[in-house]
Amino acid sequence: MKLVELILDEDGEIAGIQAVSLVKFPATEENWMYFNSDTPYVMAKVQEDKQMLIGTALVPHKKILRMDDVTGEQYEVFFSPETVRQAAELYMKDERTNQHTYEHEIEVSDVTVVESWIIEDETHDKASLYGFKLPVGTWMLSVKVNNAKIWERVKADDVRGFSIEGFFVD
């Protein structure tokens, strides 16, 4: 199967992450953690009090299956640690922390990235405190959900993670 590295072309007309989508099946295959005030993290359980989500935006070297719309050919894409960092930095620089969609189709409001970081140490990173076992270079997000409809979808397990929307070149 063909393997394609995706990179950012910051000189291009459009580049980088345009939005973060809340999806049922995240390409990173990492579901988020749901915050509540009683425990540091809870898997697959939602508490009403904080309405916070923590999860992966991009995992370096993670192979993501894709299909060419024209040929029907399946292939895999991946991002280097450098591209993951570049994408995270450009996302913050371009102030896109309030740009979100549901399943890449419907724009949603009242969802905000309140924290963004790159894992620097697999053992001593904040992500490991939440129970994640992810490689160095992974881009993590904490998101506050003040949108009642979206939060209902989170509680119903209709969304389980983040998926980026952006423009990259191969």
N, C-alpha and C positions, 0 to 999 in steps of 0.2 A: 504494500500500500504506500502511496506517495506521502511523504512527510514534508510539510512546508513550515518554515519559520516566518512568523509575522513580525514586522518591525514598524516603527513609527517614522514617517517622513515629515518632520516638523516644517519643512520648507513647502510642503504641499498646501493646496488651498484649504483643505479640511484634514485635520489630523487629530488623533487621540480619542479619548473617551468622551462621548457626547452625553451619555446617561447611564445609569445603573438600573437594570430591570429587576423586579421582584418576580421570581419564576418558581414553578413547581419542580422542574428538573434542571438544576444548575449544571452548566458544562464542566465546572470544576469538580463536580460530584461531591461537594462538601456542603452539608446543610449547616444552617446557622444555629447559634445558641440563643435561647430566650432568657432574658434577664428577669429575675424577680428579687425582692428584697430579702428573702429568707436564706438563699443559698447563692454562692458565687456564679453558678450556671446550672441550667437544667436542659437536658436534651429532650426534644420532642414534647415539650410541655410549655404552655404559654401562660404567663401571669399578666394580669391587667395593669398592675401598678406603674411600671416604667415604660412599657411598650418600646423596648429596645431590641435591636437585632444585631448580632455580631457574626460576621462570616467572611469568606474569602471573595475577593474580586478577581484576582489572577494568581495562579500558581505557576512558577517557572518550570519549564520543561514538561508540564502536564500535556499529554497528547489529547486533543479534542477532535472528535470525529465530525467531519463536515461532508456535504455532498454538493457537487457542482450542479447548479440548477439547469444548465444547458445540456451537459453530457450525461448527467446522472452518476458520474464517477464519484466514488467515496474516496476521501483522503483525510489526513490528520494534520492539524496545525498545532503549533506550540509557540510560546514566548520565552525568550532568554531572560535571565534575571535582570540584565541591563534594560531590556525593553519594558519589563514589568515596572521597574523603578521609574523609568522615563514616563510611562503612561500615568502612573500615580502622581508624579510631580506635575505633569501637564494638566491633569484633571483638576488638581487643587489650584494651580496657577490660573486656569481658565474659569475658576469659580463655578463649577458645575455641580456642586454639592446638593443642590435642590432639584436637579434634573433626574426624574425617575419615571419609569413606565411599569405597567403590569404586563407580563408575558410579551414584552417587546411590542405591544400593540396599542395600549391605552396610556396616555400621559396621566400621571397622578401628581397631586399636590400634597402638601403637608407631610412630606417624607424628606428627612434631611440627614445627610452624613454629618455626624458630630465628631467623628474621629477616623483618621486614616493613618496607617503605618505599614512599614515593611518589616517583616520578621528578620531580625539580625542574628538570633541565636535560638536554635530549636528547643533548647531546654529552659532557658531563662527569659524567653520572650513573654510578653503579656498574653499572647495567643495560647501558650501552654497552660496558663492559669485558668483559661476557660475550657481546657480539655482538648484543644486542637493539637494534633501531631502533624505539623506541616514543615516543609523545607525552608531553609533560609532563602530570602528573596520573595516570599509570598506577600502579596498585597492584601491587607486586612481592612475591613470597614466596620464601624459601629454606626448604626442608623437609628434615629428616633422616628417613630411612626405616630403622627398625630391625625392621620386619616382614618376615620372610623371604618369605612368600607374595606380599606386595605387591611386594617388590623383584624377585622372579621375573617378575611381570607387567610391571614396568618394563623389565626386560631383554628380555622377549619382544615388546616394543613394543605390548603390550595397553593401555597407558596412555601418553598423550603430553602431558598438560597438566592444569591445574587448572580446576575449575568450582565456582563458589560455590553454596551452598545458603542461602537467606535469605528474609526477608519484607520486601517493599517495597510501596509503593502507587503508583498512576499518577495 
